[in-house]
Amino acid sequence: MDMNFKKNFTKKWKRYFPGKELPIACYYADETHGLDFSPRPVPDEKGYACIFRQLAEVRRGTAKAFYANNLGCAGAKLNLGFDSDTPIGDVAHVLADIERYKKSRADVRAWYKKYPPLKAPGRFIVFKRWDLLDRDDVPQVVSFFGNADTIAGLHALANFNTREEEGVIAPFGSGCDTLVVFPLRELYADSPKAVLSGFDPSCRRCGEPDRLIFSVPWPKFTGMAGDMDKSFLTTGVWEDIKLRCE
């Protein structure tokens, strides 16, 4: 991680998005350099142990590393690449018959055929808030948790330097899928896209009602950071929106 880049982005973020929370970054690694391994969470009264409850501490400033044994949600273990044993038929039963996020088991199987589960490219997945990143970190995805004004600004910035009609996508998927896996798929694309998410009701019940998530693969994020001082963020239109910042 380039410390000068980190410092410069922090200054720009505070200038153009004053009062908004810093993003979190994630990456897969084989070493954690002493990071906290939060214990596997106890499911709540409805049987949920969503990773977004665990990420709340990351957003507050506690860096964490996860692997199969400290992820409380079976879906997170599968989607983040730490479970290669669960049959897709079992997943189809849960998504179609219990959670009812898909109309049929066949729809779930077709979805996983198109988007097969990730195989974790490292022993752990590390999450850190932006201000805690150091030289040893190699971020792959940067994720912002924001209200409508924050998301609107990021959406416009993501489309500033592209001739495509979609600099941002909003695919269907679980919360952890759209937070990490879809942006990872964009890492090596010729024209990587940001991912708008936070629509999964199962993860929404674990966070603030006015927040969505905007995740950016690292190559696109560096481009967006470099464009901030050239973009609409310097205009009177954005100045008016900044007055409403928290």
C-alpha positions in Angstrom: 0.0 0.0 0.0 1.4 3.4 -1.0 1.2 5.6 2.1 1.2 8.8 0.0 -1.8 7.6 -2.0 -3.6 6.7 1.3 -2.9 10.2 2.7 -4.0 12.0 -0.4 -7.2 10.1 -0.8 -8.0 10.7 2.9 -7.6 14.5 2.4 -9.8 14.4 -0.7 -12.5 12.3 1.0 -12.7 14.7 3.9 -12.8 17.7 1.5 -15.6 16.4 -0.7 -17.5 14.1 1.6 -17.1 15.8 5.0 -18.4 13.9 7.9 -18.9 10.7 6.0 -17.4 7.4 7.3 -14.2 6.2 5.8 -14.4 3.1 3.6 -13.2 -0.3 4.5 -10.8 -2.3 2.3 -10.5 -6.1 2.0 -8.1 -8.6 0.5 -7.2 -12.3 0.6 -3.8 -13.2 2.2 -1.9 -16.1 3.6 -0.6 -14.1 6.6 -2.5 -11.8 8.9 0.4 -10.1 10.8 -1.2 -10.4 14.2 -4.7 -9.2 13.2 -7.7 -9.9 15.5 -9.6 -13.1 14.8 -13.1 -12.4 16.1 -14.8 -15.5 17.6 -17.4 -17.2 15.6 -20.6 -15.3 16.4 -23.6 -16.8 18.2 -26.7 -16.8 16.0 -29.4 -14.3 17.0 -32.9 -15.3 18.1 -33.9 -16.0 14.4 -30.8 -18.1 13.8 -28.8 -15.5 11.8 -25.1 -14.8 12.3 -24.5 -12.5 9.4 -20.9 -11.3 8.6 -22.2 -7.7 8.5 -22.7 -7.8 12.2 -19.0 -8.7 12.4 -18.0 -6.0 10.0 -19.7 -3.4 12.2 -16.5 -3.5 14.4 -14.4 -3.1 11.3 -16.3 0.0 10.3 -15.7 1.3 13.9 -11.9 0.8 13.6 -11.0 -2.8 14.5 -9.2 -4.7 11.7 -10.2 -8.3 11.4 -9.3 -11.5 9.6 -11.8 -14.2 8.7 -11.6 -17.8 7.6 -14.0 -20.8 7.7 -13.9 -21.3 11.5 -14.9 -17.8 12.5 -17.6 -17.0 9.9 -20.9 -17.6 11.6 -23.0 -17.8 8.3 -22.8 -20.8 6.1 -23.6 -18.6 3.1 -20.6 -16.4 3.9 -18.3 -19.4 4.1 -19.5 -20.6 0.7 -19.6 -17.3 -1.1 -16.2 -16.0 0.3 -14.6 -19.2 -0.8 -14.0 -21.2 2.4 -16.4 -24.0 1.8 -16.1 -26.4 -1.1 -18.1 -29.2 0.5 -21.7 -27.9 0.7 -23.8 -29.3 -2.2 -25.4 -26.7 -4.4 -28.6 -28.6 -4.0 -28.6 -27.8 -0.3 -28.1 -24.1 -1.2 -30.9 -24.2 -3.7 -33.2 -25.6 -1.0 -32.4 -22.8 1.4 -32.6 -19.9 -1.2 -35.8 -21.2 -2.9 -37.7 -23.0 -0.2 -36.7 -21.3 3.0 -35.5 -17.7 2.4 -37.4 -17.5 -0.9 -34.9 -15.3 -2.7 -35.4 -17.4 -5.9 -38.6 -18.7 -7.4 -37.3 -22.3 -7.8 -34.3 -24.5 -7.0 -33.7 -24.7 -10.8 -33.2 -20.9 -10.8 -30.6 -21.2 -8.0 -28.7 -24.0 -9.8 -28.7 -21.9 -13.0 -27.4 -18.9 -11.1 -24.5 -20.9 -9.6 -23.7 -22.4 -12.9 -23.2 -18.9 -14.3 -21.5 -17.7 -11.1 -19.8 -20.7 -9.5 -18.7 -20.2 -5.8 -15.4 -18.5 -5.4 -12.4 -20.5 -4.2 -10.6 -18.3 -1.7 -7.2 -17.2 -3.1 -5.7 -17.0 0.3 -6.0 -18.6 3.8 -7.8 -15.6 5.2 -9.8 -12.6 4.1 -8.7 -9.4 5.8 -10.9 -6.3 6.4 -9.5 -3.0 7.5 -10.9 0.5 7.7 -9.0 2.9 5.4 -7.1 4.8 8.1 -5.7 1.5 9.5 -4.1 0.3 6.2 -0.3 0.1 6.3 2.5 -0.7 3.9 2.0 -4.5 4.1 -1.6 -4.3 2.9 -2.6 -5.0 -0.7 -6.2 -4.0 -1.0 -8.3 -5.7 -3.6 -11.7 -4.1 -3.0 -12.7 -0.8 -1.3 -16.2 -0.5 0.1 -18.1 2.5 1.2 -21.2 2.4 3.5 -23.2 5.5 2.7 -26.5 7.3 2.5 -28.1 8.5 -0.7 -25.9 11.6 -1.1 -22.7 9.6 -0.6 -23.8 6.9 -3.0 -24.9 9.4 -5.6 -21.5 11.1 -5.5 -19.6 7.8 -5.8 -21.9 6.7 -8.6 -21.2 9.8 -10.6 -17.5 9.6 -9.9 -17.4 6.0 -11.1 -19.0 7.1 -14.4 -16.8 10.2 -14.8 -14.0 8.5 -16.9 -15.8 5.9 -18.9 -17.6 5.9 -22.3 -19.7 2.9 -21.3 -23.2 3.2 -20.1 -22.5 1.2 -17.0 -19.6 2.2 -14.8 -21.6 0.7 -11.9 -23.5 -2.5 -11.7 -26.1 -3.7 -9.2 -26.2 -7.5 -9.5 -28.4 -9.9 -7.5 -26.5 -11.8 -4.8 -26.1 -12.2 -1.1 -24.6 -9.3 0.9 -21.1 -10.9 1.1 -21.3 -11.8 -2.6 -21.9 -8.3 -3.7 -19.6 -6.8 -1.1 -16.6 -8.9 -2.1 -17.1 -11.5 -4.9 -18.6 -9.4 -7.7 -16.0 -6.6 -7.3 -13.2 -9.3 -7.3 -14.5 -10.5 -10.6 -14.0 -7.0 -11.9 -10.4 -6.8 -10.8 -9.0 -8.0 -14.1 -11.7 -6.7 -16.5 -10.6 -4.4 -19.3 -13.0 -1.8 -17.9 -13.7 -2.7 -14.3 -17.0 -1.6 -12.8 -18.0 -0.6 -9.3 -20.7 -2.6 -7.5 -23.7 -1.1 -5.8 -25.2 -3.3 -3.2 -26.7 -3.6 0.3 -30.1 -4.8 -1.1 -30.0 -8.3 0.4 -32.8 -8.2 3.1 -30.8 -10.7 5.2 -27.9 -8.3 5.5 -30.0 -5.2 5.6 -31.5 -6.3 8.9 -28.0 -6.2 10.4 -27.3 -2.5 9.4 -28.6 1.0 9.3 -31.9 1.5 7.3 -30.5 4.4 5.3 -27.2 2.8 4.1 -26.2 1.1 0.9 -22.8 -0.2 -0.1 -20.6 0.9 -2.9 -17.7 -1.5 -3.6 -14.9 -0.7 -6.0 -12.2 -3.0 -7.4 -8.7 -1.5 -6.7 -7.8 -0.5 -10.3 -11.0 1.4 -10.7 -10.7 2.9 -7.2 -7.3 4.4 -7.9 -8.7 6.0 -11.1 -11.7 7.4 -9.2 -9.4 8.9 -6.5 -7.2 10.5 -9.2 -10.3 12.0 -10.9 -11.8 13.7 -7.8 -10.1 17.1 -8.3 -11.1 17.2 -12.0 -14.8 16.2 -11.6 -18.2 17.6 -10.6 -17.0 17.4 -6.9 -15.4 20.8 -7.5 -18.6 22.5 -8.7 -21.3 24.5 -7.0 -23.8 21.6 -7.5 -21.7 19.4 -5.2 -21.1 22.3 -2.8 -24.8 22.5 -2.2 -25.0 18.8 -1.5 -22.0 19.0 0.9 -24.0 21.4 3.0 -26.3 18.5 3.9 -23.5 16.2 5.0 -23.7 14.7 8.5 
